């Protein structure tokens, strides 16, 4: 094996070419096409469902929000996300959409993928206490929601998918 000494411009060009080829190879996944390649924006091929356990709580009690993403196709699907968030939820009430139940936290800005087998699914669970957390200046304030009926929707954080059917939660 012989070593070749490259001048700085050629070395930069060679390194750039190697990095681009490595990135293209690492990002290719021909066995599992991306959702956007299958059905345009991705609607209807991967659905999200929501279960609440229990569905009636007192503010401060904990309910489990169980979200399931299911591939409706008879071939594998890979959903590509622009952040670490993959399956999320939103809560609405009489006053409309509520602030993020994540307490103002954000998802890491790293691309992630979720591979789903034909007709396969993946689930995530969140604990929720019937309270919202919001930023007030430089601290976080916990705000209990008033008694009432609220709707919980699940969705993929890919920016293209539809919301799930609502699940109803009652806060006494």
WOHUSUL-V583440 format. One record per pair of residues at least 12 apart in sequence whose ideal C-beta (glycine too) atoms are under 8 Angstrom apart, sorted by sequence separation. I is the first residue (numbers start at 1). J is the second residue. D is the distance in whole Angstrom. If there is no record, write none. Layout:
i=I j=J d=D
i=I j=J d=D
//
This chain:
i=52 j=64 d=7
i=89 j=101 d=7
i=131 j=143 d=6
i=153 j=165 d=8
i=52 j=65 d=6
i=53 j=66 d=7
i=131 j=144 d=5
i=132 j=145 d=7
i=153 j=166 d=6
i=51 j=65 d=8
i=52 j=66 d=8
i=130 j=144 d=7
i=131 j=145 d=6
i=152 j=166 d=7
i=153 j=167 d=8
i=50 j=65 d=7
i=51 j=66 d=4
i=130 j=145 d=6
i=151 j=166 d=4
i=152 j=167 d=5
i=50 j=66 d=7
i=151 j=167 d=7
i=152 j=168 d=8
i=50 j=67 d=6
i=51 j=68 d=8
i=69 j=86 d=8
i=151 j=168 d=6
i=152 j=169 d=6
i=49 j=67 d=7
i=69 j=87 d=5
i=150 j=168 d=7
i=151 j=169 d=8
i=48 j=67 d=6
i=49 j=68 d=5
i=68 j=87 d=8
i=149 j=168 d=6
i=150 j=169 d=5
i=48 j=68 d=7
i=67 j=87 d=5
i=149 j=169 d=8
i=150 j=170 d=8
i=48 j=69 d=5
i=49 j=70 d=7
i=67 j=88 d=8
i=149 j=170 d=5
i=150 j=171 d=7
i=47 j=69 d=7
i=48 j=70 d=8
i=67 j=89 d=6
i=85 j=107 d=4
i=148 j=170 d=8
i=46 j=69 d=6
i=47 j=70 d=5
i=84 j=107 d=5
i=148 j=171 d=6
i=46 j=70 d=7
i=65 j=89 d=6
i=83 j=107 d=4
i=84 j=108 d=4
i=147 j=171 d=5
i=46 j=71 d=6
i=47 j=72 d=6
i=83 j=108 d=6
i=84 j=109 d=8
i=101 j=126 d=8
i=146 j=171 d=8
i=147 j=172 d=6
i=45 j=71 d=7
i=46 j=72 d=7
i=83 j=109 d=5
i=84 j=110 d=6
i=86 j=112 d=6
i=145 j=171 d=6
i=45 j=72 d=5
i=82 j=109 d=7
i=83 j=110 d=7
i=101 j=128 d=6
i=44 j=72 d=7
i=45 j=73 d=5
i=83 j=111 d=8
i=84 j=112 d=6
i=86 j=114 d=5
i=82 j=111 d=6
i=83 j=112 d=7
i=103 j=132 d=8
i=104 j=133 d=7
i=81 j=111 d=7
i=103 j=133 d=3
i=104 j=134 d=6
i=46 j=77 d=6
i=80 j=111 d=7
i=81 j=112 d=5
i=101 j=132 d=6
i=102 j=133 d=8
i=103 j=134 d=7
i=104 j=135 d=5
i=45 j=77 d=6
i=80 j=112 d=8
i=81 j=113 d=7
i=100 j=132 d=8
i=101 j=133 d=8
i=46 j=79 d=6
i=80 j=113 d=6
i=81 j=114 d=7
i=99 j=132 d=6
i=79 j=113 d=7
i=98 j=132 d=6
i=38 j=73 d=7
i=78 j=113 d=5
i=79 j=114 d=5
i=87 j=122 d=8
i=99 j=134 d=6
i=78 j=114 d=7
i=87 j=123 d=8
i=104 j=140 d=7
i=42 j=79 d=7
i=78 j=115 d=5
i=79 j=116 d=7
i=87 j=124 d=5
i=89 j=126 d=7
i=91 j=128 d=8
i=103 j=140 d=6
i=77 j=115 d=8
i=78 j=116 d=7
i=86 j=124 d=7
i=38 j=77 d=6
i=48 j=87 d=6
i=50 j=89 d=7
i=76 j=115 d=7
i=77 j=116 d=5
i=130 j=169 d=8
i=76 j=116 d=7
i=76 j=117 d=6
i=130 j=171 d=5
i=33 j=75 d=8
i=35 j=77 d=6
i=76 j=118 d=6
i=33 j=76 d=8
i=34 j=77 d=8
i=35 j=78 d=7
i=75 j=118 d=5
i=32 j=76 d=4
i=33 j=77 d=7
i=34 j=78 d=5
i=35 j=79 d=5
i=36 j=80 d=7
i=74 j=118 d=5
i=76 j=120 d=8
i=31 j=76 d=7
i=32 j=77 d=7
i=33 j=78 d=7
i=34 j=79 d=7
i=35 j=80 d=7
i=69 j=114 d=7
i=71 j=116 d=4
i=73 j=118 d=6
i=74 j=119 d=7
i=32 j=78 d=4
i=34 j=80 d=5
i=70 j=116 d=8
i=71 j=117 d=7
i=73 j=119 d=8
i=69 j=116 d=7
i=71 j=118 d=6
i=72 j=119 d=7
i=98 j=145 d=8
i=71 j=119 d=6
i=29 j=78 d=6
i=70 j=119 d=7
i=71 j=120 d=5
i=70 j=120 d=7
i=71 j=121 d=7
i=107 j=157 d=7
i=70 j=121 d=4
i=69 j=121 d=6
i=93 j=145 d=7
i=98 j=150 d=8
i=68 j=121 d=5
i=69 j=122 d=5
i=68 j=122 d=7
i=69 j=123 d=8
i=94 j=148 d=6
i=68 j=123 d=4
i=93 j=148 d=6
i=94 j=149 d=8
i=67 j=123 d=6
i=93 j=149 d=8
i=66 j=123 d=6
i=67 j=124 d=5
i=93 j=150 d=5
i=66 j=124 d=8
i=67 j=125 d=8
i=92 j=150 d=7
i=93 j=151 d=8
i=66 j=125 d=5
i=67 j=126 d=7
i=91 j=150 d=6
i=92 j=151 d=5
i=65 j=125 d=7
i=91 j=151 d=7
i=64 j=125 d=6
i=65 j=126 d=4
i=91 j=152 d=5
i=92 j=153 d=7
i=64 j=126 d=7
i=65 j=127 d=8
i=90 j=152 d=7
i=91 j=153 d=8
i=64 j=127 d=6
i=65 j=128 d=6
i=89 j=152 d=6
i=90 j=153 d=5
i=63 j=127 d=8
i=64 j=128 d=8
i=89 j=153 d=6
i=62 j=127 d=5
i=63 j=128 d=6
i=89 j=154 d=5
i=90 j=155 d=7
i=62 j=128 d=7
i=63 j=129 d=8
i=88 j=154 d=7
i=89 j=155 d=8
i=62 j=129 d=5
i=63 j=130 d=7
i=87 j=154 d=6
i=88 j=155 d=6
i=61 j=129 d=7
i=87 j=155 d=8
i=88 j=156 d=8
i=60 j=129 d=6
i=61 j=130 d=7
i=87 j=156 d=6
i=88 j=157 d=5
i=46 j=116 d=7
i=59 j=129 d=7
i=60 j=130 d=7
i=86 j=156 d=7
i=87 j=157 d=7
i=59 j=130 d=4
i=60 j=131 d=7
i=86 j=157 d=6
i=57 j=129 d=8
i=58 j=130 d=7
i=59 j=131 d=6
i=85 j=157 d=4
i=57 j=130 d=5
i=90 j=163 d=7
i=83 j=157 d=7
i=92 j=166 d=8
i=81 j=156 d=8
i=82 j=157 d=8
i=81 j=157 d=6
i=82 j=158 d=8
i=79 j=156 d=6
i=81 j=158 d=6
i=82 j=159 d=7
i=80 j=158 d=7
i=91 j=169 d=8
i=79 j=158 d=6
i=32 j=115 d=6
i=29 j=113 d=8
i=60 j=144 d=7
i=59 j=144 d=4
i=59 j=145 d=6
i=68 j=154 d=8
i=65 j=152 d=6
i=67 j=154 d=4
i=69 j=156 d=6
i=59 j=147 d=8
i=65 j=154 d=8
i=67 j=164 d=8
i=52 j=152 d=6
i=50 j=152 d=5
i=50 j=153 d=7
i=50 j=154 d=4
i=49 j=154 d=7
i=48 j=154 d=4
i=63 j=169 d=6
i=48 j=155 d=6
i=48 j=156 d=6
i=46 j=156 d=6
i=55 j=167 d=7
i=57 j=169 d=7
i=59 j=171 d=6
i=48 j=161 d=7
i=55 j=168 d=7
i=56 j=169 d=7
i=57 j=170 d=8
i=58 j=171 d=7
i=42 j=156 d=8
i=50 j=164 d=5
i=55 j=169 d=6
i=56 j=170 d=4
i=57 j=171 d=6
i=58 j=172 d=5
i=46 j=161 d=6
i=47 j=162 d=8
i=48 j=163 d=7
i=49 j=164 d=6
i=50 j=165 d=8
i=52 j=167 d=5
i=55 j=170 d=7
i=56 j=171 d=8
i=57 j=172 d=7
i=42 j=158 d=6
i=48 j=164 d=4
i=49 j=165 d=7
i=50 j=166 d=7
i=51 j=167 d=7
i=52 j=168 d=8
i=56 j=172 d=7
i=43 j=160 d=7
i=47 j=164 d=7
i=50 j=167 d=4
i=52 j=169 d=5
i=42 j=160 d=4
i=43 j=161 d=6
i=44 j=162 d=7
i=41 j=160 d=4
i=42 j=161 d=5
i=43 j=162 d=5
i=41 j=161 d=8
i=35 j=158 d=7
i=36 j=160 d=7
i=35 j=160 d=7
//
